[in-house]
Amino acid sequence: MPDPANLVWGLIFGSVGLGFFVYGKSQKMFLPILSGMALMVFPYFVTDIAVMILVGVALAALPFFIRF
């Protein structure tokens, strides 16, 4: 049984990822789409809470710092 914190953080990052994905698709921007897909998928592979939060915050901040 997964830890409830993993489920909650996975839900949060998955929701943010879905938002990035929809935004990137509507604006035809590649980086938000890629970041959104990564945010939706990576919680399945990361079990440590601290690593999950660090990677999730980095992926969520990526489209704000890199624009093309």
SULGI-V902463 format. One record per backbone hydrogen bond with DSSP energy under -1.0 kcal/mol. NH is the residue of the N-H (numbers start at 0). CO is the residue of the C=O. E is the energy in kcal/mol with one decimal. If there is no record, write none. Layout:
# SULGI-V902463
nh->NH co->CO e->E
nh->NH co->CO e->E
This chain:
# SULGI-V902463
nh->6 co->2 e->-1.6
nh->7 co->3 e->-2.4
nh->8 co->4 e->-2.7
nh->9 co->5 e->-2.4
nh->10 co->6 e->-2.1
nh->11 co->7 e->-2.4
nh->12 co->8 e->-2.7
nh->13 co->9 e->-2.2
nh->14 co->10 e->-2.1
nh->15 co->11 e->-2.3
nh->16 co->12 e->-2.3
nh->17 co->13 e->-2.1
nh->18 co->14 e->-2.0
nh->19 co->15 e->-2.4
nh->20 co->16 e->-2.6
nh->21 co->17 e->-2.6
nh->22 co->18 e->-2.4
nh->23 co->19 e->-2.9
nh->24 co->20 e->-2.2
nh->25 co->21 e->-2.2
nh->26 co->22 e->-2.2
nh->28 co->23 e->-2.4
nh->33 co->29 e->-2.4
nh->34 co->30 e->-2.9
nh->35 co->31 e->-2.4
nh->36 co->32 e->-2.3
nh->37 co->33 e->-2.2
nh->38 co->34 e->-2.5
nh->39 co->35 e->-1.8
nh->40 co->36 e->-1.5
nh->41 co->37 e->-2.7
nh->43 co->40 e->-1.8
nh->44 co->41 e->-1.6
nh->45 co->41 e->-1.2
nh->51 co->47 e->-2.3
nh->52 co->48 e->-2.5
nh->53 co->49 e->-2.4
nh->54 co->50 e->-2.7
nh->55 co->51 e->-2.4
nh->56 co->52 e->-2.6
nh->57 co->53 e->-2.1
nh->58 co->54 e->-2.7
nh->59 co->55 e->-2.1
nh->60 co->56 e->-1.9
nh->61 co->57 e->-1.2
nh->64 co->60 e->-1.2
nh->65 co->61 e->-2.2
